[in-house]
Amino acid sequence: VQLVESGGGLVQPGGSLRLSCAASGFTFSNYVMNWYRQAPGKERELVAGITVGGGSTPYADSVKGRFTITRDNAKNTVYLQMNSLKPEDTAVYYCNAKHRFSTRNYWGQGTQVTVSS
């Protein structure tokens, strides 16, 4: 099983990034996909989630209206489009797969997002 995140980097405030998470080794379409983030000294928090059918679960209040989660079941990939980025969005972003009917749960290794001028 692998979840491989990509797309992180350094961006100026107000800029955009699109994170990708490529999944392999499990039946992607049976898993709810989530993006979490963890900033230094803070707990990991759920940013956004998407159901197997493509419906989004509630976004974190801090990212509503700026971030959009999507998935492509044909490509076994989930995306996080991040717009109007703020310095407080700086964190390591993690992809998570949670089986829809069980406690099976997988994590990616994380990708760093830094928002700074």
PyMOL commands that set and color helices and strands:
alter all, ss='L'
color gray80, all
select helices_A, chain A and resi 28-30+87-89
alter helices_A, ss='H'
color red, helices_A
select strands_A, chain A and resi 2-6+9-11+17-24+31-38+45-50+56-57+67-72+77-82+91-99+105-107+111-115
alter strands_A, ss='S'
color yellow, strands_A
deselect
rebuild
show_as cartoon
